Amino acid sequence: MSERKSEPGARPAVGRRRRWLRPQMFPYLLLVPAVVFELLIHIVPMVFGVVISFLKLTALYIRNWSQAPFVGFENFRIGLNTHGAIGSALVHSFLITLAYTVLVVAGSWGFGVAAALLVNSEFRGRGWFRTLFLIPYTLPIYVAVIAWEFMLQQNTGSINTLLVDDLHILKNPPFWLIGGKAFWSLVMTALWRSWPFAFLLVLAALQNIPQDLYEAAAVDGASRWRQFRSITLPQIRPVSTVVVLVLFLWTFNDFNTPYILFGQSPPSAADLLSLHIYVNSFVDLNFGLGAAMSTLLLIFLFIVSVVYVRLLRVGSEENA
């Protein structure tokens, strides 16, 4: 039998294959599918949206959007012009969204920490309370919000039945889904859905705190409040940082809650930015203007995230 010989100077095939399959390359190969899907699902649509924001893409060009005229920063100028109807409405929606976000994030974190502290101590039935607290987080968004919509109806809702007929706190059943009270209905619904997320993560952080710290503080005569302020809060600070940032981004971008609760015509008091952009884009068919508003929202959230992370990093370095 003749034996095949490799050409002089050529590297063996096995050697070349081993060079590509080096162990340090394997983690990067595993990341390739995630990177590809991230590009297709997030990055490409984001770039596409930024491109549209520079076009006059209205209903006239919807059949062939590539023929839409390039208008530069005109859509941004219209959106930021507070003297015009569109700009003033956008600023009003931004302020409503900011107030909504602050209330929901602060309330979710506060309720989450209080509930985590409650079920972190030993008592009978603690497991039932843990399961009960997680129910709002396990329900699908549509089911949870539509249930609140039924409860908030003026004549047939259970909330007005409780306040007017059972407890006699109010004489007449108020409107919860229209007018000024719509904002508080929106906050209450979002808060009910969001706080179990903070509860779950804070509870995990509490269970990792060494009990020796509390025992030593008790021996030194520290009160419960002093232990919470000097031990609990610093120990849960890393988790709280992530919880607040994630809740802020989720709440500021929240579209499902106002859309399910109010549809395409939210009351002025509950005109959140995400729904405001949707109406401008898909109801008024002004996709260029809607894309410009979305780009401004993206820039704002990016700046807030960077400033928040840098402030926390500076605080951690000062405390170290």
Secondary structure, 3 states (H helix, E strand, C coil): CCCCCCCCCCCCHHHHHHHHCCHHHHHHHHHHHHHHHHHHHHHHHHHHHHHHCCECCCHHHCCCHHHCCECCCHHHHHHHCCCCHHHHHHHHHHHHHHHHHHHHHHHHHHHHHHHHHHHHCCCCCHHHHHHHHHHHHHCCHHHHHHHHHHHCCCCCCHHHHHHHHHCCCCCCCCCCCCCCHHHHHHHHHHHHHHHHHHHHHHHHHHCCCCHHHHHHHHHCCCCHHHHHHHHHHHHHHHHHHHHHHHHHHHHHCCCHHHHHHHCCCCCHHHCCHHHHHHHHHHHCCCHHHHHHHHHHHHHHHHHHHHHHHHHHHHHHHHHC
